[in-house]
Amino acid sequence: MAAAAPADAIVVAAGASTRMDGVDKLLATIGDRPLLAHTIGALRGAEAVDGIVVVTSLERRDALAAGGWAPPD
């Protein structure tokens, strides 16, 4: 079987968490890290992923970037 061609991953993180009663599921801690950090970590470890793009709202950008685990601009 041939290796997968490299691709970029897009993580859509622009929701308002309304179904979670306002709890921000992206920053909700699971184990020792936020859920979004687990997602990004898994994508970074995938051989077929060249880059990661996190799509979020302007209002949430600073909060997500402040974690230190989000990919750089």
C-alpha positions in Angstrom: 0.0 0.0 0.0 1.4 3.4 -0.9 2.0 6.0 1.7 -0.6 8.8 2.1 0.2 12.1 0.3 1.0 14.9 2.8 -1.9 17.2 3.5 -2.9 20.0 5.8 -5.4 19.5 8.6 -8.1 22.0 9.3 -9.6 22.1 12.9 -12.9 24.0 13.0 -13.0 25.6 16.4 -15.3 28.6 16.0 -18.4 27.3 17.8 -19.9 29.0 20.8 -20.3 25.7 22.9 -24.0 26.3 23.2 -24.8 22.6 23.5 -22.3 22.5 26.4 -24.2 25.1 28.4 -21.5 27.6 27.8 -18.6 25.4 28.8 -15.8 26.0 26.3 -15.1 22.5 25.1 -11.9 23.5 23.4 -10.4 24.7 26.6 -12.0 22.1 28.8 -9.3 20.1 30.5 -9.0 16.4 29.8 -6.2 14.8 31.8 -3.6 17.5 32.0 -4.3 19.5 28.8 -7.2 21.2 27.0 -9.2 19.2 24.5 -7.8 21.3 21.6 -4.3 20.6 22.7 -5.0 16.8 22.5 -6.4 17.3 19.0 -3.4 19.3 17.8 -1.0 16.9 19.4 -2.5 14.0 17.6 -2.4 15.8 14.3 1.3 16.8 14.8 2.1 13.1 15.3 0.4 12.1 12.0 3.0 11.5 9.3 0.5 12.5 6.6 -0.1 16.0 8.1 2.2 18.7 6.9 0.4 21.7 8.5 -2.4 22.5 10.9 -4.9 25.3 10.5 -7.2 26.2 13.4 -10.3 28.1 12.3 -11.8 30.2 15.2 -13.5 33.4 15.8 -11.6 36.6 16.3 -12.9 36.9 19.9 -11.5 33.4 20.8 -8.2 33.7 19.0 -6.2 35.3 21.8 -7.5 32.8 24.4 -6.6 29.9 22.2 -3.2 31.3 21.3 -2.4 32.1 24.9 -2.3 28.3 25.7 1.1 28.0 24.1 0.1 24.7 22.4 -1.7 26.2 19.4 0.1 26.3 16.1 1.8 29.6 15.3 0.2 32.0 12.8 
